[in-house]
């Protein structure tokens, strides 16, 4: 499948959640732990995706998988509540959809890290069917957020 909406199924657009956005902004400014934001907003797939990203960056792939799995299920709940019936576009361009798509991506990444091949294939199809622009956009964001690398020069007699 190319990701084109050949069935004519309408796009699913999740409602904005300003409370989560504000909580994340406060957490970034104050250095608050994301886990406390997740505890306060457990239905937010975005918060779970961010926790999965942090765990993955630390090399904690099973933990990343668990966080992403929660985000995935919370995302499915939100999509169904918004009228999604298991198919159709979930556009990345619609900002409130990004938590779900990021959770799918994080789950796929964690599945790859632990060798869960069937899950990788299923999630790749899900992401492509949702919005073919999602994966490149998430990967571009990841590149922009990556810490800079340093060159190390060792000088000495030998």
matplotlib code that plots the C-alpha trace (Angstrom):
import matplotlib.pyplot as plt

x = [0.0, 1.3, -0.3, -2.8, -6.3, -7.8, -10.8, -12.0, -11.9, -11.8, -8.8, -8.8, -7.9, -7.5, -8.5, -5.8, -4.9, -3.7, -3.2, -0.6, 1.1, 1.3, 2.5, 5.3, 6.3, 6.5, 8.4, 11.0, 11.4, 11.6, 13.4, 10.5, 10.7, 8.5, 7.2, 5.4, 3.8, 2.7, 1.3, -0.7, -1.8, -1.8, -4.0, -1.5, 0.3, 2.7, 4.1, 4.5, 6.3, 8.7, 9.4, 10.1, 12.5, 14.4, 14.7, 15.9, 18.5, 19.8, 20.0, 17.1, 15.3, 12.9, 11.8, 11.4, 9.3, 7.1, 6.6, 5.9, 3.4, 1.4, 1.6, 0.4, -2.6, -3.5, -3.2, -5.6, -8.1, -7.9, -8.2, -11.3, -12.9, -12.3, -14.2, -11.3, -12.4, -9.0, -8.2, -7.7, -5.3, -3.9, -2.1, 1.2, 0.5, -2.3, -0.3, -2.5, -2.0, 1.8, 1.7, 0.1, 2.4, 5.5, 4.4, 4.0, 7.5, 9.0, 7.4, 8.8, 12.2, 12.1, 10.8, 13.8, 16.2, 14.9, 14.5, 10.7, 10.6, 6.8, 6.1, 8.5, 6.7, 3.2, 4.1, 5.9, 2.6, 0.6, 2.8, 2.9, -0.9, -1.5, 0.7, 3.8, 5.2, 5.3, 8.4, 10.6, 9.3, 10.0, 13.5, 14.2, 13.1, 15.4, 18.3, 17.7, 17.4, 20.5, 23.3, 26.3, 29.3, 32.8, 36.1, 38.7, 42.3, 45.0, 48.3, 51.5, 54.9, 53.7]
y = [0.0, 3.4, 5.3, 7.0, 7.1, 4.8, 3.9, 7.4, 6.9, 10.4, 11.5, 11.2, 14.4, 14.1, 17.0, 19.2, 18.7, 22.1, 20.7, 18.2, 20.8, 23.1, 20.3, 19.4, 23.1, 23.4, 20.2, 21.4, 24.7, 23.3, 20.1, 18.1, 14.4, 13.2, 10.3, 12.8, 14.3, 10.8, 10.2, 13.4, 12.8, 9.0, 9.1, 11.2, 9.1, 12.0, 11.8, 8.0, 8.5, 11.0, 8.6, 5.9, 8.2, 9.0, 5.4, 4.5, 7.2, 5.7, 2.2, 0.9, -0.8, -3.0, 0.1, 2.0, -0.8, -0.7, 3.1, 3.0, 0.1, 2.2, 5.2, 3.0, 1.7, 5.1, 6.4, 3.7, 4.6, 8.3, 7.4, 5.2, 7.9, 10.4, 8.0, 6.0, 2.5, 0.8, 2.3, 5.6, 8.5, 9.9, 13.0, 14.1, 17.7, 17.7, 18.4, 16.5, 13.3, 13.4, 11.7, 8.6, 8.5, 9.1, 6.2, 4.0, 5.0, 4.5, 1.1, 0.1, 1.3, -0.6, -3.7, -3.5, -3.1, -6.3, -8.3, -8.5, -8.7, -9.2, -6.2, -4.1, -5.0, -4.5, -1.1, 0.0, -0.7, 1.1, 4.2, 4.2, 3.7, 6.5, 9.0, 8.3, 11.7, 10.7, 8.6, 11.1, 13.9, 12.1, 11.1, 14.7, 15.9, 13.3, 14.5, 18.1, 17.1, 15.0, 16.3, 17.7, 15.4, 16.4, 15.7, 14.4, 15.1, 13.3, 14.9, 13.5, 12.2, 8.9]
z = [0.0, -0.9, 2.0, -0.4, 0.9, -1.7, 0.4, 0.9, 4.7, 6.3, 8.2, 12.0, 13.8, 17.5, 19.7, 21.2, 24.8, 26.2, 29.7, 28.4, 26.4, 29.4, 31.7, 29.2, 28.9, 32.7, 33.0, 30.4, 32.2, 35.7, 35.0, 36.2, 35.5, 32.6, 34.8, 36.9, 33.8, 32.7, 36.2, 35.9, 32.3, 31.8, 28.7, 26.7, 24.1, 23.6, 27.1, 26.9, 23.5, 25.1, 28.0, 25.4, 23.6, 26.8, 27.7, 24.2, 24.4, 27.6, 26.1, 28.1, 25.2, 27.2, 29.3, 26.0, 24.6, 27.7, 27.6, 23.9, 24.3, 26.8, 24.4, 21.5, 23.5, 24.8, 21.2, 20.0, 22.7, 21.6, 17.9, 18.5, 20.7, 17.8, 15.4, 13.9, 12.9, 12.4, 9.1, 7.4, 7.5, 10.8, 9.4, 11.0, 10.0, 12.5, 15.7, 18.2, 16.2, 16.7, 20.1, 18.6, 15.6, 17.8, 20.0, 17.0, 15.9, 19.4, 19.6, 16.2, 17.2, 20.5, 18.8, 16.5, 19.4, 21.1, 17.8, 17.5, 13.7, 13.2, 15.3, 13.3, 10.0, 11.5, 12.9, 9.6, 7.7, 10.4, 10.2, 6.4, 6.2, 8.7, 7.0, 4.9, 6.0, 9.7, 9.8, 7.9, 10.0, 13.3, 12.1, 11.1, 14.5, 16.1, 14.1, 15.1, 18.8, 18.8, 21.0, 19.1, 18.8, 19.9, 18.2, 20.6, 19.9, 21.8, 21.7, 23.1, 22.3, 20.9]

ax = plt.figure().add_subplot(projection="3d")
ax.plot(x, y, z, "-o")
ax.set_aspect("equal")
plt.show()
